[in-house]
Amino acid sequence: MNPIFKYTVFFAIPFDPAIWSMYHEIVGDLKTKYRKRLQFVFGNEEVRPSERFINIQAFKAQNADLLRQFYRQINSSDIIIADLTNNNPNVHLELGIALSQNKNILRVVGRNIVEVGSDIKGYYVYQYPDGAQLFARLEKYLDMFLRIKALPLNRTAGPFYKRYPKSIGEKLSLSREIGGWGYAELATMRDGEVIVTFSLSSTNGSDPKDWFGASIRYPSKPWGGGYLIYVRRNGNLEIAQMPGIDVLQEKRYPALKPNQNHTLHFKVDGSNLVAWLDGNSKNFIQVSDLINQSFGRVALACFNSKVKVKSIKTVCRDTIDDSSQWLGQSKIKGKTM
């Protein structure tokens, strides 16, 4: 069974009784249609100024209060619906946090668009005349989001699917028998799925803890950030945060057999990452609170190992464009099937 993610839609709306009533009715209808794939949350309370400004600790804690109230919910959400009616400051705060977290954001307004704050007039804002048309717009947006997330890991995904040639193992030169790291870049993306078929050679002095795997969402300098999914010779599959190799999750599989093909399979989506070995998707490991949700490089990596990579398949399921040109281009071109 291939793990299926459930996505969270966060509603940033003004504290207006009529607007709240409309959205609660709309969300009830959305739950009926999407209950298996989506869950819905509202910004829970209004920000109020501290009544204890004379207390230094309370004054210093104001940003922490805001983070507790908004940041965690937004960081764990996948889609943000920002209703800019009335130019509510809470909504603008939530919108700013969502932008900083690379979230999918649908901006809507129930009034004349000229009344929207000047700081976001350059962005697309959908103006809805009533609740029925707002529901229709939300439905269309959510359908497209789920359509992208359902792109299969095969050629029917069109240009979003890449299959790398079988000879790529020689091109990657993933060989570090004496010591150190070996890595080779594949692509740039945030969300997607990857299957790598590989074998580890038996070498003199092989350490059971030597490993092969892939890094994701890491910036321009190798090992400067992002996450690492890797399996050791002893069969221990691990997910770690970088830099520093802080292990977030692990599971023991049977030890890898030298010169025998194995498959490393993983899916990353928003704050979720799952991985498994040799087709055993019922026995996967998962991290559900990834902090880094930025675009970054995907690369194969090894440590103290000689690796033969047989094939690589990837599908990109990004629902927003990567506008950060500093990431550059992949060094290895895949073959679109």
Secondary structure as GFF3:
##gff-version 3
##sequence-region A 1 337
A	DSSP	beta_strand	7	12	.	.	.	ID=ss1
A	DSSP	alpha_helix	17	34	.	.	.	ID=ss2
A	DSSP	beta_strand	38	42	.	.	.	ID=ss3
A	DSSP	alpha_helix	56	60	.	.	.	ID=ss4
A	DSSP	alpha_helix	62	66	.	.	.	ID=ss5
A	DSSP	pi_helix	67	71	.	.	.	ID=ss6
A	DSSP	alpha_helix	72	75	.	.	.	ID=ss7
A	DSSP	beta_strand	79	83	.	.	.	ID=ss8
A	DSSP	three_ten_helix	85	87	.	.	.	ID=ss9
A	DSSP	alpha_helix	89	100	.	.	.	ID=ss10
A	DSSP	beta_strand	104	109	.	.	.	ID=ss11
A	DSSP	three_ten_helix	113	115	.	.	.	ID=ss12
A	DSSP	three_ten_helix	118	120	.	.	.	ID=ss13
A	DSSP	beta_strand	126	127	.	.	.	ID=ss14
A	DSSP	alpha_helix	131	149	.	.	.	ID=ss15
A	DSSP	three_ten_helix	155	160	.	.	.	ID=ss16
A	DSSP	beta_strand	161	164	.	.	.	ID=ss17
A	DSSP	alpha_helix	168	172	.	.	.	ID=ss18
A	DSSP	beta_strand	181	189	.	.	.	ID=ss19
A	DSSP	beta_strand	192	200	.	.	.	ID=ss20
A	DSSP	beta_strand	211	218	.	.	.	ID=ss21
A	DSSP	beta_strand	227	232	.	.	.	ID=ss22
A	DSSP	beta_strand	236	241	.	.	.	ID=ss23
A	DSSP	beta_strand	246	252	.	.	.	ID=ss24
A	DSSP	beta_strand	262	269	.	.	.	ID=ss25
A	DSSP	beta_strand	272	277	.	.	.	ID=ss26
A	DSSP	three_ten_helix	281	283	.	.	.	ID=ss27
A	DSSP	beta_strand	285	287	.	.	.	ID=ss28
A	DSSP	beta_strand	296	303	.	.	.	ID=ss29
A	DSSP	beta_strand	307	316	.	.	.	ID=ss30
A	DSSP	three_ten_helix	325	327	.	.	.	ID=ss31
###
